[in-house]
């Protein structure tokens, strides 16, 4: 690899400099595009060597060159003649000798380069010997780094362009056949000197090779002594912890690893005194490493602990000690998984004796966790600033508390909920007896010690049975008398909201709690008001039957607070009162529905008039929020009414339908309003199902005209609910109604196709997503009418046109539709039926339906194949690949030979020079072989691998895709 001189790579250095500077975004974009193109070009081979050999290039430029070289070897090795590979290998080895002493990131990248070359250069048989002899005795760290990288890169070999057979064979040669030799090398190196034994590179290498070398071979060798010794050396401590944890992981099959565990366990426990030493010296890094090591040992040996509780109790006590001593709460999170896994195993009946032996441990764990839940005490004069102005730290602490709450739930499973609640209750009592008399409206001493048990009660709420009859009876009366402090009031209200299902079974405790929560709406803190709204929602939901007689008073309360609340809290309070209305006797549903919602309608119309006259965006959002409140009532109020009688909820919906229609007609350009109105209409159908039939003509007309006028996809989303509810075969739905619904669907489809004719897909991503989700249901319920219909062919054309999009959601919907559509070209489509007899066997697809699909595939399948392959090679998001390859599979299942011809034609149309010599022929040969063998599904894998490889090597040309460029969708219907 000859150097080309500094002048040759000057543009690359300039582009790198631009990327690292404060240049404008267009300049950075231009530089990024240049570098991306450079990395995929053949010129990158000599230029990367030139940069790495240059004395003028910066370390950052050399790291970029090494990273680029790695990518070239991994993906573009075919750009070089095979006979030049030994020279490339020797060149990389020479570069490694230059970077023996670092910088380490460059040396690491060069090691990865050499490993990836070794994987693909299958004629290179003496890999370890050549690397060792070339780098020599002075290259110890570099050799260790190469050895560390080797198993990591080989096991990630799917990205290497080798056949499965060659990759398997090469993996055996490089790893399995070398494992014993590598073990000897590592032992020899560890014994060569004291510093070598604690070299972090050695420990990293051991961890990496534990993928191949059995853990027993390491544990029974001098390497275990080296690893344990390294735990006492600061520079190697972290690497030694990683190595120990890797050994633990390899012994998780405890039945096969009993002897190993018996050897490792005493060595681990000999380190327990270091926990106290690290905590007392405030050595956080060491403490975190020790905590992680003991916790991971516990995770992997949890079955052994349950079987032999006496022998392994010391390990659990060590983990508990780590939790107790972690005053900074930096390490305790690494124990959470252990406590969960341990709880899972000892709560099995099989391990009940172990559970009894560890009850005291979990009881102490509850005390430790509640103590850790306490907010810090402020260090400055501002008692409200608990984190010295560090909001990120405050948010981290809040999230951390919820994780500790999960550990408390685990404790509930082991030592019973009553025991855990009792501990929280005891702490609340203790605070009241110690500080309760000192609390005033302006100052609450040591409030952190009261807030923590309140939070713990909130966290454990989900575990408490409504039948719990010991602790809650005593603690609820205390909570509603909590002192006046923002965080205490917030936590008390949130805690009460967690026990509403218990309150529903104990009505005598309802009124004080409800009064306490409602008082929270007048509290000056916004956070407390939000908590009150959330808790009220739970009271309304769970205690609705107890509140039916209070519906009038609740209406007054609702009206008094609604306008003062933020949007999210309005929804929560609305859901609470809606649940109470839903529990009313049938004859009171309509008047109460009307009493609650008419004022909202009045507010909505008032704001709508303001928004219409002043083009006030805030007023428009307010209108949308009011529509959402009406929708919440519709969602919750679902009385059971015989089909022979009028539904009182539908009666009210009939009254407000013209108002909703007027809102939609007057705000055709306001997406938030239209989406909320369509959601409201959708829930009318979902909540009242066929009872909504009297509204159907007006509703269908509004959905059709609304879609045509606004071109918003939400109208199609609402249409979908109508289509499903009144489909063929649905209960209480006449055939004439179903036929009318299908005609309505076709009307919506025609409107969509006309819109697609007027605008490119890039302007309609949301509409496309909603339309093809509607199509998926149309295929399920109306395939017999849709597939032979004239409109089906242009719908397929529209789907092909939509594949030019790059957004994941509309592409996914389109690809799902195509997969379902193509399945109707087979005997067994992706379908379902209301017919109970069809549940016992797969649906048989009529021949005439299959022929309709095959005819359309014959007409448009070539373009569809081009769009799918082009998308996979250039534009589809990564998460769309499974569905895209699923479409190709479905095409092959319908007409395999013809699709193979289309695939070959598509590859032949790719931009010149982007397909490797002979690559297309090899692909088509493999495809033909799999088709002959009847292994159609393996064709999918072949095409996925080809498109993945192609996409990595190429970017879409700026001048376009030539013959593969998509054409514009046209529709004249």
N, C-alpha and C positions, 0 to 999 in steps of 0.2 A: 504494500500500500504506500505508494510514493506521495510525499508531501507536495503540495502545489503552491506553496509560498503564501506569505501573509496577504498578498494582494488578492489571492483566490478566495479567501474566506472573509474578506473585509465586509462585504454586504451582510453576511450572517452576523458578524459581531455588531454591525450597526443596528440590525433589527433587534438583536438581544438588548442592546443599550436602550433602544426606544421602549421596549417592553418593561424595562426596569426603571425608566425615568418617569417624570411627571408630564409626559407628552399628552396631547389631546386624544380623546377616544378614537377619532377616525385614523390618526397616525398609528395608534396601538393596534387597531383592527387590521390595518394594512400590514404592519410588521408581523402580527400573528399569522395572517394568511400566507405571507412569504415564508415564514419558518415552517409552517405546516406543509407547504408544498415542497420546501427543501428537504424535510425529513423523509419524504416519500420518493425522492428523486434518486437516480443512480449516482449523481454527483456527490451525494452525502457520504458515500464510502470513503473516497480519498480525503474529502474535506474534514471529516471528523478526526481522522488520523493526523491531519495537518494541525488542526486546532490543539489536539492533545499533545502534540510534539512541540508546539510553539512556545517560545519564552515570552511572547507578547500578549498572549490571551490571558484573561483573568481566570481565577478559579471558577467563577460562575459560568463563564463560556466553556471551560473544559468540562464542567459537570453536564452542561447541555449537550456537548459533543458525545460524552460517554453514554448519556441517556439515549441520544439519537442512535448511536451505534448499537445499543442493546435492541432498540426497536427494529433496526435494519436486519440484525441477525435473526430475531424472532420471526419477523414477518416477510422479509424481502430477500432472503438468502438466495433465492432463485435468480436474482439479478446478476449474480456472479457465476462465472464458469466453475464447474465442480473441481477442476484441477487447481483452482486458485485458493481453495479452502485451507490447505496446509500453510500457505503464506499468510493468510488472514489470522490463523491460529498463532503463528510465530510472532506476528505483529502485535497481537493483543498481549502475548506473554512478555514481549519487550516493553510494552507500555506499563504492564504491571510492575516490572522491575524498576521503572522510573517512579512509580507511585507507591513503592513498598511502604514508605513511612507516611503516606497520606497525601492530600486530605482524604479522610476515610470515605466520604460519600462518593468521590470519584473512584477510589479503589474498589468500593462495593459494586458500583455499576460495571466496572471492567470485569470483576469476578463473575457477575451475572452474564455478561457478554460471553465470557469463555465457557461457562456452563451451558448456555443455550447453544453455542456452537458445538460443544461436545455432544449434546443430545442429538443434534441433526447430522453430525459428521460421523456416521455409523462405522466408517472404516478406521476411525481413531480408537485403537483398542487399549493403549497404555496411558490412559488419561491421568491417573493419580501419579504414576511414576514420572511422566514427563513434566507435570506441573511442579512436583516436588524437586526434581533435579534442576529445573530451570530457575526456580526462585531461590533455591539453595537454603543453607542454614540460617542466613540472615533474614529470610522472608517468612519467619515463623508466623507472625500475625496474618500475613497475606495468605499463606497456605491454609491457616485455620479459617479465614474468611471464605476462601474458595470451598473448603469442605463444608462450612455451614450452609452456604448458598446451594450447594449441589442437590441435597434431598428436597429443599424447598422448591426449587425450580423444576426438578423432574416430576414431582407430584402435582405440579400445576401444568402439566404438559399438554392439556387440551388446546392451548393457544399455539403450540408448535405444529408446523405443517408436516406432520408425519402420519402415515396410516396407523390405525389402531394396532396392527400386528407389529409394525416396526417400533412404535412407541413402547409397547409392552416388552419387546425383546431388549430395547435399549435401556429401559428402566431396570431390568434384571441385571444387565451388564454393569451399569453404573452404580447401582445401589446394593442389590442383594449380593452380587458376587464380590463386592468390595467391603461389605460390612465388617467382616472379621479383621481385614487389613486395617480399616479405619480405626477399629477399637484398639488394635495393637499400637497404632501410631499415637492415638490420644493418650494411652497409658504411658507410653515411652516419654511423650512430651511432658505429661504431668509430673513425672519423676525426675525430669532433667534438672529442675531447680525449684527453690521455694517460690520464686516469683511466677514461674511457669504454672505451678499448681493452682495459683489463684488468679491466673490470667482470665479476664472476662471473656476473651475470644474463645478460650478453651471451653468455658462453661456454655457459651452460646452454641458452640459446635456440638457438644454433648446433647444439648436439648434438641437440636435439629436432627441429629442422627438417631435419637430415640424413636423416630418414625420407623427405622429399619433395624436397629440393634435392639434385641429384647432387653427390657428393663432389668431382667434377672442378670444379664451379662454385665451390666454397668454396676448394679448393686453389689454383685459378688466380686468386683474388681477394685483395685486401689482408687478408681475414679470417685467412688462414693466418699472416701475420706477427703479427696480433693474438694468435692462439692461442699461438704460440711465445713471443712477448714475455711473455704472461701466466704462463708457466712460471717466470719469474724474479721474479714478484711473489707474496709469501707469501699474501695474501688470496685470490688467484685461482688459486693453484697446483692445488688439487684439481679445480676445475671445468675447468681447462685440460687436465689429465690425462684427465678423462672425455671431453673433446672430441677429443683426439688419438686416444684408443682407439676412439671412434666412427668417426673417419676411417679408421683401420686396418681396422675391421670392414667398412666399405663398399668396401675394396679387396681383400677376400679372394678374389674371382674374379680371380686374378692375370693370366690371359690377357687379360682386358678392361681391366685396370688397370695395365699395365706402365708407361705414361707417368706416371701419377699416382704410382706407387711410386717411380719415379726422381726425382720432385720432392720427395716427402716424406722418403725415406730419408736424404738428406744432412742435412736439418733435424733429423731424429731423432738421427743420429749426432753432430751438433754438441753435443748435450746430454750425451754420455758423460762428459766431465770432471766434471759435477755429481755423478756416482755417488760418486767418490772424495771430493769436497768434503763431500757429505752424510754419508758414513760417518765421515770424520775429525772432523767437527763434531758428531757424534752427533745429527743432525737426522733422527729416525726417520720423521716424517711425509713429509718430502721423499724420503727414501730409499725408503720403501714405494711412493710414487707413481711414482718413476722406475723401480723394479723392475717394477711392474705395467705401465707403458707399454712398456718394452722387451720384456717377456715377451709382451704381447698383440700387439705388432707381429710377433714371431717366430711366434706361433700362426697369425696370419692370412696370413703370407707364407711359411709353411713349405715350400710347393711351390716357390716362387721360390728359397729358400735351397738346396733340393736340386738345382735346375737350374743355379744359378749360385753354387756354393760359394765360389769365390774372392771374388766381389763382395760376398757377404753374410756372409762369415766374421766380419767385425767385429761384426755384430749378435749372433751367437752368443757371441762372446767377451765382449760387454757383459753379456749375460744371465748368463754364467758368473761374471763379476766381481761381479754383484749377489749371486749365491749365496755367493761366497767372502767378501765383505765384511759379510755379514749376521750379525754376531756375536750379536745378540739373537734371531735366528731368527724375527723378526716379519714379514719380507717374502718369505722364500724360497718360501713356499707358493704364491705367485702364479706361480712359474716351473714348477711341477710339470706343469701341462697342456701347456706348451710342450715340455718334454722328452719327454713321452709322444707328442705329435703328431709331433715331429721323429723320434723313434725309429721310429714307424710308417711314415713315408715313406722314410727312408734305408735301412731294412732290406729294401725292395723291390729285386729284382734290377735294375730299371730305373735305380735311383739308387746302384748299388754304388760308382761313382767318388766320389760325395759322401760316402758312408759312410767310405771310406778316408781322405778328407781331414779328417774330424772325429773320427777315432779318438783323437787326442791330447786333444781337448776332453772326450770322455766319460771318458777315463782320469783326467783332473784332476777331473771331476765326482764320480767314485767317491771320490777322496781327500777332497773337500770334504764329501760327504754323510756319510762315516764320521766325520769330525771333528765335524760337527754332531750326530751321534748321541750324543756324550758327555754324560753327566750333568753338571750344574754342580758345581763344587767348593764345599763349604759355607763360608760366611763366618764362622759362629759356632763356638763350641767343640764343639757337638754334630755329630759327623761323619755322623750318620745323617739329620739334618735338612737335606736338600739344597735345599729350596725355602722356607726360613724359615717353615715351618708353613702355607704356602699349598697346601692339598690340590687346589684347583681348578687351579692352575698345574701341579701335578705330573701331574694327569690329562690336562691339555691336552698336556703334553710327551710323555706316553706315546702318546697318539693320533697326535701329530705324527710321532713316530718311525716309526710304521707307514706313514705317507704317504711319508716319506723312503725307507723300505724299498722302496716301489713304484718310486721313481726308480732305485734300485739294480738292480731287475729290468730296467728299461728299458736300463740300461747293459750288463747281461749280454747282451741281444739284439744290441747294437751291437759290443761289443769282446770278446765271448765270456765264458762263465761262468768258464772257467779263469783268464782274466786278472783278473776281478773277485775271485774267490776268492783268487787269489795275492796281491792287495793286502791283503786281510784277514789272510791267513796271515803276510805279511811284518810287519804291525803286531803280531801276536801274538808272533812271534819277537823283534821289536825290544823289546817290553815284557819278555819273559822274560830277554833278555840284559842289559837295563838295570836292571830292578827285581826280577827273579825271586829273586835270592839274598837280598833284603831282606824278602821276604814271610814272615809268621809266621801262626800260627793266630788271632792277635788283631788283627793289623794288616797291611794290604796297601797299600803306597804307590801312589798314582796309579792306583787300580783302574779309574777311569773310562776310561783309555786302553786297557785290556784288555777292558773290558765292551763298548765300542762296536764293535770288530771282531767280537766274538762275536755281538752282535745283528745285525750286517750279514750274517754267515754264516747265521744263522737266517732273515733276511729273504730271502736269495737261494736258500734251500733248494729251493723249488719249481722253480727254473730249472735245477737240476743234474741231469744225466742219470745213471742208475744205472751207466753205463759210464765216467763220469769217472774217470781213472786216474792223475792227476798230483798235485793239491793235497790231496785228501781223505786219501789214504794217509799224507800227512805231518802233516796238521793234527788228525785224529781222535785220534791218540795224545797230542797236546799237550792237547787239550780235557779228556781224562779225568784229567789231572794238574793241573787248574786249582787255584789257591790257595783256601783256606777263607775265602770271603767271601760273604755272602748273595746279593748281586746277581750276582756272578760265577757262583756255583753255579746260581742260577736260570737265567741266560742260557745257561750251558753245557748244562744238561739240556734246555732248550727247543731249543737248536740241534741236539743229537743226535737229538731227536725228529723233526726235519725231514729227516733223512738216512737214515731206516730203510729206504726202498726201495733206497738205495745199499748199505746194510749187508746187505740180503738177497742182493745179488749178490757180496758180499765177506765171507763168513762168518767169516774169520779175525779180523775186527775186532768181532764181535758180543759176545764174552764180557766184554772190558774195559768196553765201553759199558753193557752190561746191569748189571754190578756197580756202575758209577758211578751209574746211575739208581736202582737198588734201594737203594743207600746213602742216596740223597736222601730216602727215606721216614723215615729216622731223624733227619733234620736238624731243628733246633729251629724253623726258620722255616716257618710255614704256607704261605707262597707257594712255597717250594721243594718242599714235599710235594705241593702241587697240580701243580706243574710235573712232578714225578716221575710222578705218576699219569697225566697226559696223555701224557708221553713213553712210558710203559710200554704204554699203549693202542696207540700207533703201532708199537712193537716187536712186540707180540702180533699186530697186524693184518698187518704187512708181512713179518715174519720167522717166521710160524707154522710153516712147514715146517722151519725150522732148530731150532725149540724143541720139536718133538714128543717127543724123548727126554727132555726136562726137565719133562714135564707133572706128574710126581709132586712134584719139588722145588718147582715153581711152586704146586702145591696147598698145600704147607706155608707158602710165602711168603704166599699169598693169605689163608689162615686167620689168619696172624699180624698182618696189617696191616688187614684189613677193618674191624674194629670201631673202629679209631683214626682212620679217614678221614672227612672230611665227605661228604655225600650225593653231590655231583657227582663227587668223586674215586673214591668207591666204584663208581660206574657206569663210569668210565673204566678202572679196573683190571679190573673184571668183564668188560668188553668185550674187553680184551686177553687174559685167560686163556680166555675163551669161544672166541676165534679159535684159540688153540692146541688146545683140545679138539676143535674142528671139523676140525682137520687130522689127527686120529688115524685109524688104520685102522678099517674098519667094525665089526670085532668088539670094538673098545675104546670105541666111542662111548657105548654104554649105561653100562658101568661107570664111565667117567670123568665122564659127565654126572651120574650119580647121586652120585659121590664129591664133586663140587664143589657140587651143589645141595642134597643132603640136609642138610648143616649149616645152609644158609640157611633151609631149610624149618623146621628145628628152632628157629632163632632167631626166625623169623617167628611160629611157634605160641606160643613163650614170651611174646613181646611182645603177641600177640593176647590171651592169657589175662590179662596185666596190664591191657591196655586195656579189656577186657570187665568186669573186676571193679572197676576203680578209675575208669572213665570218664576215662582219662588220654589227653589229646589228643596229647601228644608220643609216647606209645606207639603211638597209631593211625597217626601219620605214619611212625613207624618200620616198622610193618607194611606200609604202602603202599610204602615204599622197598625193603623186602625183596622184595615182589612184583615191583617193577621190575627187580631184579637177576635174578630167575628169567626174566623176559621177555627180558632181554638175552641170556641163554644160548639161549633158544628162537630169537631172531632170528639168532644167529650160527651155531648148530649145525644145518646143513641138509645132511645127507649125501644123496648120490644113491643111491636104492634102487629097484630094479625094482618096478613095481606088483604083481608076483606075490609079493613077499617083504615081511616085516614090517619097518617102519622102526624102528630102535632108538631114535631120538629120540621117536617117537610112543609107543613102549612106555613111556618114562619119563613122558611127558606124561599117559599113562593112569593112572599111579600117583599123580601129584600133582593130577589133576583133582578128586578128592573133597576134598582139602585146600583147594583154591581155592574150591570150592563152599561149603564150611563157612565160610570167611572171609567170602564174599559174604552168606551167610545170616545171619551173626551181626553184621554191621555195615551194616545196610540204611540207616542214617542218615549214614554216613561217606562223603562224596563222594570224597575222595582215595583211599580203599581201593577203593571200587567202580570208580572209573575205572581204577585200575591193574590190578585183576582182569580187567576187560573188555578192557583192552589186551593182557593176557597171553593170554586166550582168542582174541582177534582174531589175534595173531601165531601161535598154534598153527595156525590155518587158513591164514594167508598163507605161513607157512614150509613147511608139510607138505602143503598143498593137499588133493588128494583122498585122500591117505594117512591123513588125519585122520578118515576115514569111521567107524571103530570108535568114536570119541568122540562122533560127531554126535548120537545120541539124548540122551545125558546133557547135552551142551553146549546143545542146543536147549531142553531142559527147564529148565536153569539160567538161560538167557537170558530165557525166557518168565516164569518165576516171579520172577526177580530184577527184571525191569521192572515187573511187576504189584505187587510188594511195596515197591519203593523209589521207583518213578516217576522214575528217573534215566535221562537220555538216553544214557548210555554203553552201556547194554544194546542200544539200537537201533543204535549205532555198530558194536558187535561183530556184531550180526545182519546188518548190511550185508555184512560180509566173507563170511559163510556164504552169503548170497543170491547173491553174485557168483560164488563158487567152484563152487557146485553148481547153476548156472543151466542152463536148457534148452540142449542142444547142447554143453555143456562136455565136454572129453575125459575118458574113463574114468568118466563120470557116467551112470547109468541113468536112464531116464525116470521111473521110480517114485520115485527119490530126489529128482529135481527137483520132482516133484509134491508130495512130502512137504515140501520146503523152502518151496514156495509156500503150502501150508496153514499152515506155521509162521509165515510172513510175515503172513498174514491174521490169525492169532491175535495177533501183536504190534500190528497195525493196530487191531484191535478194542479191545485194552487201551488204546491211545493215545486212541482216540475216547471211551472211557469216562472217561479222565482229563480230557480236554478238556471233557467234559460237567460234571465236578465242579469244575474250577478255571478261572478266566479266563486268557487267553493271557499276561497280564502276569506270572503266577506260574510260567509254563512256558517261558521263552524258549529255554533250552538243549535241552529235550526237543523243542520244535517244530523247532529247527534240525536236530537229529539225525534226527527222523522224516522231514522232507521231503528230507533228503539220502538217506535210505534209499528214499524214494518215487521219487527220480530214477533210481536203479538198478533198482527194481522195474519202472518203465516201460520201461527198456531191455530187460530180460531176460524180463519176464512181462506185457508189455502186452496180449497176446492173451487172457490170463486175467483180468487186473485190470480193464481198461476196461469189459467187459460185466458185471462182477460187481456185485452189489447194494451192496457196501461202497464202491464208487468215488464215488457221489454224496455220501455223508456226508464222505468224505475231501476232496472239493472244497469242501464247506461249511466244514470245519475250516480249509482253506487260506485261504478268504475271511475267516474269523474271525481268523486269525493276522495278517492285514494291518493290524490295529489296533495292532500292536506298533510301537515306535520304535527298537529296537535293530537295528543293521545286519546282524549275522550271521544271525539267524533270518529276518529279512525277505528277505535275499538268497536263502537256501535255499528259502523259500516261493515267491518270484518265479521262481526257476529252475525249480522244479517246475511252476508254472503255465505257463510258456513251453513246456516240454516236453510237458505234458498237452495244451495247445491245439494243438500241432503235429500231434497225432494226429487232428485234425479236418481235416487237409489231405492231399493225395496223398503228400507227402514229409515224414514226421515226423523229428524229431531222434532218430535211432535208430542202432543198430549190430547186427551179427549175427556169430555164430561161423561162419556159412556163408561159405566162401571165395569162392563165386561172387558173393556180394552186394557184394564189395569193388569190383567193376568198375562198378557202377551204383548209383544212389540207391535206397534201399528204397522199394518201392511199398506204400502203406498200403491194406489191404482196405477196401472200401466199408462193410462192416458196422461196422468199428471207427470209421470217420469218423462214421457215423450215431450211434453211442453218445456220442461226444464232443459232437456238435452238439445232441443231445437234452439233455445236461446243461447245455450253454451256454444253450440256450433257456430252461431252467428257472431257472438261477442267474446268468446273464450280466449281468442288470441290476444285481444286488447287487454282483457282481464289478466291474463298471464303476464303480459308485459308490465302492467301497472304494479302487480304484486311483486314481481322480481325487482323492478326498478326501485320500488319503495324499500324493499329489504336491503338493496345494495347502496341506496343513497339517502333516503329521507325518513323512513319510518322510525319513530322512537323505539328504543330497545324493548320496552314492554309489549310492543305490538307484534314482535316476531313470532311468538307461539301461534297467535291467531292467523297471521299472514301465512305461515307455513301450513296451518290447518286448512286454509282455502286452497292452497296448492294440492294438498293431500286429497281434498274433496274432489278437485278437478280430475286428478289421476284416477280416482275411484270410479268416476263416471265414464271417461273416455281416455284411457291411459296412453295409447299409442299416439293419438292426435295431440295430447297435451305435451308429450315428449318432443314432438316436432315443433310446437310453439315455444317450448323452453329453448331448444336448440336455436331457433330463429331469433329469439330475444338476445341470447348470448352473442350471436353473430352481429347484432346491431349495437353492441356496446362500443363506446368511443375507442378509437384505434390505440393500441399499445397498453390498454388497461387490463387485458387478460393475458396471463402467461402463456408462452408457447406450449401448445398441446394440452393446456388445462381444460379448455372447453371439450375437446375430444375425449379426454379421460373421464370428465363428468358424465357426458352423454353415454359413454360406454358402460360406466357403472350403473347409470339409470336404466339403460336397456337390460343389463344383466339382472337387476333387481325386479324389473317388470316381468322378465321371462320366468323368474323363480317365484312370481306371485307375491313378492315382499314389497307391496306398494308403500307401506309405512316407512320402510327404510329409505325410500326415495326422498321422503320429507327430510330425513337427517342429512342426506347428501346435499340437498339444496340449501339447507340451513348452514352447513359447513362452508359451502362455496360462497354464499352471499356474505357470511361473516368475514371470510378471508378477503374477499374482494373489497368489502367496505373499509376494512382496515388499511388497505393499500391505496385506496383512491378516494378522492373527494369529487363531488359533482362539478363538472366543468363549468366555468363562469359563462362560457358561450352557449350553454345549454346541452341537452342530451341528444341533439340531432334527431335521428329517426325514432328515438324512444321518447321524445318530448310529447307530453299529453296534449290532446286536442280539446277544444272547448265544447262543453255539453250544449246540445241544441235540442229544443222541443217546440213543436208547432201545434200541439193539441190545445 
